[in-house]
């Protein structure tokens, strides 16, 4: 193969990229409509209107399609997280995290894909690994934001930080799933309820420590 | 058909019940091992060591097996919830709710079944309906416990109660899934972290209302 100059993508590279995007879109449609377990490579090729051979040229297997979906998801989230990391106000950073991560997850396609991929990951360690990195990245960003506000903004004890961050992510994931599966756009009220609860949890430990065995 | 006297179950009734239990156990094993989408009636009959005709005699279809699983789950939870309802101390009632509901969900079988059934429910409204009643029951019990402690125990504003209860359930569900899928017994530390966060959220609104848009 002859390597092209690196500047502008060639027509061929552009065509390849467009074809891959088409195939990913077809795969996502199939996964959402019929479920991951019921979707084969043949269904995806048919949905995209390409030959099965052409699909295999771009993606040797279904796991490669899922890996590409994981990569796109991680890239989108990384963009959101850059905003959180760039914010100097710890309160605002947490609010941005909660609002943007919730919005990222609370739509029908994301919600259905989450359920489907979780089910697939139970029996497919490659898929499980693909998404575990994203969760670690989210935890790290939120933990750092909280740590940055440790003295001025948040009363929470440092030793409970990891556990509490995990619970906050569980809550956002669960609520986003519940809102997303309705197929309606998340309302401002949805986000507000979540924000209030997260803010409250992050100020935990400021008051009656005796009541919070985890913090004592 | 001749109706038998109602007192003691007859040998035949006992045999039927035992057979149904065996079939449900086989179905759960198949669903957990291979996933719901990949399990057919033939697989379940084979796992139970009965003929497919015998399986169909007891359960006309896969949805009937899932309905029986939903029924068993709802009965087990109702027993847990009776304890919550019977408790006169609102703080204790909430603690019992959180601890027992978490323990109910945070085991491998429950966690995998939750994922599998959620995936099935996306495309099967009968299955979706079967489990929606359980969620409503859980919400009602927790909301009532909070309402009972409104004046003495919890600072939370009444108008945010339903939203907050929803978020607490999302958090317990999500965390139980995460703990349950490891296959390890939930630790005391797992439950303590959850209890602290829930207690904190329920005392929300006592302090700086200006910081909580949902409560103002």
Interface residues (C-beta under 8 A of the other chain):
Chain A: X34 X35 X37 X38 X112 X115 X116 X118 X119 X122 X123 X160 X163 X164 X166 X167 X169 X170 X171 X173 X174 X175 X177 X178 X181 X189 X192 X193 X194 X195 X196 X197 X199 X200 X201 X203 X204 X207 X211 X212 X213 X214 X215
Chain B: X34 X35 X37 X38 X112 X115 X116 X118 X119 X122 X123 X160 X163 X164 X166 X167 X169 X170 X171 X173 X174 X175 X177 X178 X181 X189 X192 X193 X194 X195 X196 X197 X199 X200 X201 X203 X204 X207 X211 X212 X213 X214 X215
